[in-house]
Amino acid sequence: MFSKIEVNGDNACDLYQWLKAEQPGADGKTDIPWNFTKFLVDGTGRAVARFEPTVTPEEIAEQLASHLK
């Protein structure tokens, strides 16, 4: 669980391959350009949002209420 994984490229972890395919970046590219890119997954297991490293947890919290139903 705590080992280093790949998030881009041919050896990317399955989870990150799925997250990136479901929620590409604002520029339409799927690669994660920098650490701390965050994904929001709802209660049904659907990836509903992607946040760049500059987005704060407080900004993400604003969207949580609509996904907690």
LINDA-V690725 format. One record per backbone hydrogen bond with DSSP energy under -1.0 kcal/mol. NH is the residue of the N-H (numbers start at 1). CO is the residue of the C=O. If there is no record, write none. Layout:
nh=NH co=CO
nh=NH co=CO
This chain:
nh=12 co=9
nh=13 co=6
nh=17 co=13
nh=18 co=14
nh=19 co=15
nh=20 co=16
nh=21 co=17
nh=22 co=18
nh=23 co=19
nh=25 co=29
nh=28 co=25
nh=38 co=51
nh=40 co=49
nh=42 co=46
nh=45 co=42
nh=48 co=40
nh=49 co=40
nh=51 co=38
nh=55 co=52
nh=60 co=56
nh=61 co=57
nh=63 co=60
nh=67 co=64
nh=68 co=65
